[in-house]
Amino acid sequence: MRILFLILALTLVNNSSAQITLEDDGLHFLTGAAISSGTYALVYSKTKNKKKAFWYSFGLSSLAGISKEFYDGNIISGKFDTSEMIATMLGGLTASYTFNIFTGKKEKKQRAKLKSISD
């Protein structure tokens, strides 16, 4: 019975429309990640504040996604595509979060090393 249920579940998952990804959404994801990466690097290099860098980079990529879809929806085609906006925002969130995790690790180690030497 478990095998029958597993086969049925896999069939439904493989045929669901949620599995369809559009090439354009992938480009939006990459664009959001690129905008966010550049913004994070710029803000962190100026302020050395991880929290500011995260929120500015995520905010700018989100603003870019919302602005682009607003422009497309109201000026060009008359259709606001929510999936493209979400893809851009998720790309920005992914890049911002990744940079936030890995930024500053070396500096913390250096500070701890200097502190242990001075003590």
C-alpha positions as CSV (number, residue, x, y, z in Angstrom):
1,M,0.0,0.0,0.0
2,R,2.9,2.4,0.8
3,I,4.4,1.8,-2.6
4,L,1.1,2.6,-4.3
5,F,0.7,5.8,-2.3
6,L,4.3,6.8,-3.1
7,I,3.8,6.3,-6.8
8,L,0.5,8.3,-6.7
9,A,2.2,11.1,-4.8
10,L,5.2,11.2,-7.2
11,T,2.8,11.3,-10.2
12,L,0.9,14.2,-8.7
13,V,4.1,16.1,-7.9
14,N,5.6,15.6,-11.3
15,N,2.4,16.7,-13.1
16,S,1.6,19.8,-10.9
17,S,1.9,23.2,-12.4
18,A,4.0,24.4,-9.5
19,Q,6.9,22.6,-11.0
20,I,6.9,24.7,-14.2
21,T,9.6,27.3,-14.1
22,L,9.9,29.9,-16.8
23,E,13.2,30.9,-18.3
24,D,12.3,34.6,-17.8
25,D,11.8,34.0,-14.0
26,G,15.3,32.6,-13.8
27,L,16.6,35.7,-15.5
28,H,14.7,37.8,-13.0
29,F,16.2,35.7,-10.1
30,L,19.7,36.3,-11.5
31,T,19.1,40.0,-11.9
32,G,17.9,40.4,-8.4
33,A,20.9,38.5,-7.1
34,A,23.3,40.7,-9.2
35,I,21.7,43.9,-8.0
36,S,21.8,42.7,-4.4
37,S,25.4,41.5,-4.6
38,G,26.6,44.8,-5.9
39,T,24.7,46.8,-3.4
40,Y,25.8,44.6,-0.5
41,A,29.5,44.9,-1.5
42,L,29.2,48.7,-1.9
43,V,27.3,49.4,1.3
44,Y,29.4,47.0,3.4
45,S,32.7,48.5,2.1
46,K,31.5,52.0,3.1
47,T,29.8,51.3,6.4
48,K,31.2,47.9,7.7
49,N,27.7,47.3,9.0
50,K,26.3,43.9,8.0
51,K,22.7,44.7,9.0
52,K,22.6,47.9,6.9
53,A,24.2,46.1,4.0
54,F,21.7,43.3,4.1
55,W,18.6,45.5,4.3
56,Y,19.8,48.0,1.6
57,S,20.8,45.3,-0.8
58,F,17.5,43.3,-0.3
59,G,15.5,46.5,-0.4
60,L,17.1,47.7,-3.7
61,S,16.6,44.4,-5.4
62,S,13.0,44.3,-4.2
63,L,12.5,47.9,-5.4
64,A,13.9,46.9,-8.8
65,G,11.5,44.0,-9.1
66,I,8.5,45.9,-8.1
67,S,9.4,48.9,-10.3
68,K,10.0,46.7,-13.3
69,E,6.7,44.9,-12.9
70,F,4.8,48.2,-12.2
71,Y,6.3,49.6,-15.4
72,D,5.4,46.5,-17.4
73,G,1.9,46.3,-15.9
74,N,0.9,49.9,-16.3
75,I,2.8,51.2,-19.2
76,I,3.7,48.4,-21.6
77,S,1.5,45.3,-21.5
78,G,-1.1,46.0,-18.9
79,K,-0.2,42.8,-17.0
80,F,1.5,42.8,-13.6
81,D,3.4,39.6,-13.4
82,T,3.7,38.6,-9.7
83,S,5.9,35.6,-10.3
84,E,8.6,37.8,-12.0
85,M,8.5,40.2,-9.1
86,I,8.8,37.4,-6.6
87,A,11.7,35.8,-8.5
88,T,13.6,39.1,-8.5
89,M,13.0,39.5,-4.8
90,L,14.0,35.9,-4.0
91,G,17.2,36.4,-6.0
92,G,18.0,39.5,-3.9
93,L,17.2,37.7,-0.7
94,T,19.4,34.8,-1.6
95,A,22.4,36.9,-2.4
96,S,21.9,39.2,0.6
97,Y,21.6,36.4,3.0
98,T,24.5,34.5,1.5
99,F,26.7,37.6,1.7
100,N,25.5,38.3,5.3
101,I,26.5,34.8,6.4
102,F,30.0,34.9,5.0
103,T,30.9,38.6,5.5
104,G,33.2,39.5,8.4
105,K,34.3,36.0,9.4
106,K,38.0,36.8,8.7
107,E,37.8,40.1,10.6
108,K,36.3,38.3,13.7
109,K,39.1,35.8,13.7
110,Q,41.7,38.6,13.4
111,R,40.2,40.5,16.3
112,A,40.1,37.4,18.5
113,K,43.7,36.6,17.6
114,L,44.8,40.2,18.4
115,K,42.8,40.1,21.7
116,S,44.4,36.9,22.7
117,I,47.9,38.2,21.9
118,S,47.3,41.4,23.9
119,D,46.0,39.5,26.9
